[in-house]
Amino acid sequence: MSESAKAHMGVLPFCHPIVEDLPPSKAARFIAKALPHGVKRRIIIDAGCGEGRDTLFLLDKGFPVIALEISRKNLYKLSNKAKDARIPSERLHCLNVDLVGSIPFKDATIEAVSDVWVLGSVILPHDGVTGARKYLGEIYRILKPGGLFVSECETIKPRRSQRDLSKYLSKLLDGYFKIIKSRATTADYYHFLKVPISHRTRTQPALFVVAQKTKINRLIKPIS
């Protein structure tokens, strides 16, 4: 099990959001607008889905969704919520997966991946660039050509300015994805969860990023 998965299962308080209190993320709303609704073959992955606030939103919009999560408890809650909402079972697949590892899907089969406070908030602080590369490599592999990776991202450790975070993510994604949209954002979970006071700040550097899979996975250069 990766270090980020251990942290998720252990002490990170913001990995178990109260879904009823949180609106759909910017990432989920963007995907819902960017892709035609109700097309059965347009499969969306909700990476690190938690209790499924975005999964349920995308299902409601007509998309088939694959929810990836290390916490079986979260997946159980999501599955029950989907049943209560009378979501057809064939439209939702819940998988217990360590994201810094192998993601069990064939190459080029997924339309878009939603990553909300996973890459920057969980994987980078605990598994570093090596873990992030493994994760992004798998996302790249399973996305269709031109597929979207939509992320709400911050780096809690080490902290970076908005400008530095933008440059850092550009280098991190280079070779896998081309960034087509990037803007400043804030973490919505700050207002709903019992997180440390040091994290409750509107100035925490964070970005909303939309990136598209490139045709060629170039040789990746180390980044600092």
Secondary structure by P-SEA (a helix, b strand, c coil): ccaaaaaaaccccccccccccccccaaaaaaaaaccccccccccccccccccaaaaaaaaaccbbbbbbccaaaaaaaaaaaaaaccccccbbbbbcccccccccccccccbbbbcccccccccccccaaaaaaaaaaaaaacccccccccccccccccccaaaaaaaaaaaacccccccbbbbbbcccccccccccccccccccccbbbbbbccccccccccc
